[in-house]
Amino acid sequence: MEQLLQTYTELRQGVSTYALLPLLFTLYIAGISLYRLYFSPASGFPGPKLAIVSYWYEFYYDFWKGGRYTWKIRELHDVYGPFVRINPHEVHCNDPDFFPILYTNSSKRKSDKSKWLIRQSWTRDSTFKTIEHDLHKQRRAQLNPFFSKASIRSLEPLMASKVDRVCQRLQHLASHGQVVSLTHAFAALTLDIVSHVCFGVSYNTLEDDDLCKDWYEGMVVASRGGNLVRHLPWIYTPLRFLPRLATASTSAGMQASTGRQKELESTVRDVIGRHNSEGTKEAAKPASRTIFDAILDANVPAEEKSEPRLVNEAHSLTGAGAMTTAKAMEQTIYYLLRQPDCMQRLFEELTAAIPDDAVIPSSAVLEKLPYLTAVVHEGLRLSKGVPHRFMRISPDASYHYGHVIIPRGVPVGMTLMDFVEDPDVYPDPQSFDPERWIPFDGPAARKCRDNLLIFGGGSRMCVGINMAWAELYLTIAVVVRRLGPRLRLADVDFERDVMVVEDGFNALASRDSKGLRITLEPGVSS
Ligand code: HEM
């Protein structure tokens, strides 16, 4: 009897506890919503109530709508003004005058990144994704020397040989009227260059039958997956291991992504092994020293040189170095092919400047060609760069801008794509119009240049900017000079294959995209 009574009491206690759960949950949600609406440090900024109280609003546009929050944020600015609360913690700004205040140098203020950014990422230990200002500064100092103007100049023979090779491969692959993917060809080119700079050995994907199709598809899958992982970070671990387990996975993209991960891990292991067996490379000739040698030689804590951290860095450098620049090359060639008068004018300028198309001039010489300069700038602008917003957190002092104060600790970001599509600076911004850059030192072009903030700004500005410009000038000049009049678009639909419609951090075309595909007319190029 006593036992029965005890069981009854336990049951009642159990029932009442369970009955309390929904109530506790409701109170928790109400409490957190009230806090986010009225007491959070970001509560002074307007925005949709749903976005302020919950991340599900952003999730809907990021995941359900497929990387569309960036475009939704634009609409929110139309309703709420230049500063908008876009999620429970973050403020977004679209006022260009705020740019230099937000993206400033280390001497002016510390700039942390937001943890929200690294939730989506397989590169969370890279320089790019480093949250804390001082640690970023230390990591960035190891990269800077490899990307200075002088270093990039010394890399030009390597770049030229790869550009030469991409032309040969295009001619070979398209020799019998076959369709070739310029998307994969340009990704192979940029990947081969950046892998050489990082590891001292090029991936040589230009030699692969399908160029770097697998690597590229893997990047696209990882980019799209990022929009899910950012919201549901617990999914990161199963996602990392799932493809390894499911070797027979039906998703080619997943397999490609796994292959890419394995390849990077083994490359980094090789680099560490080679470095350790050769001893310190401090005294080595600068030309033979790689980024990873510099990191491994640096006087920093051991965890900074750990294999997982270096794999993260390798992921980030190869991804950042290859995807964006290749996209800009692809878009530039696409617009030239859509506007044959522009292609013809560029070809004529190049033929005059490079009488022997076997000789590849330096990028410094190419930068003096006015029409090429206009085309390269316009193509880069229309490639949109990275469509995702770049957040900063000022850890020590609030941001002050007119009457607006953003308290320290509040993440605030801007979307660089907004600048390159600003109709006040670039009338009819979606059209390809190299004329807007001519004359290059005139007032209109100057305004265009000042707004081409596609590489970001301040202490975390793109480290690869010099490399990107050199690659763009060399590639566009040589490809157009040698093959321009013979290139034809092969079943390319702008909205399906070219237009940037998805923010997967990288700029992505539609999910049905077949990439930019071309054929080559027979004949002599010059
Ligand atoms: C058209 C080409 C490119 C565009 C539009 C571009 C754009 C950007 C932007 C906007 C950032 C700043 C991110 C931020 O503010 O948080 C960035 C950072 C970075 N980019 Fe680029 N990039 C390009 C080419 C390259 C190349 C060729 C490399 C070579 C490896 C590279 C490597 C990096 C790295 C490592 C960072 C992180 C820098 C840091 O956090 O200190 N990028 N890029």
Residues whose N, C-alpha, C, O or C-beta is under 5 A from the ligand:
A	BS01	HEM	T127 F128 R140 L317 A320 G321 T324 T325 A328 G385 V386 F390 I454 F455 G456 S459 R460 M461 C462 V463 G464 M467 A468
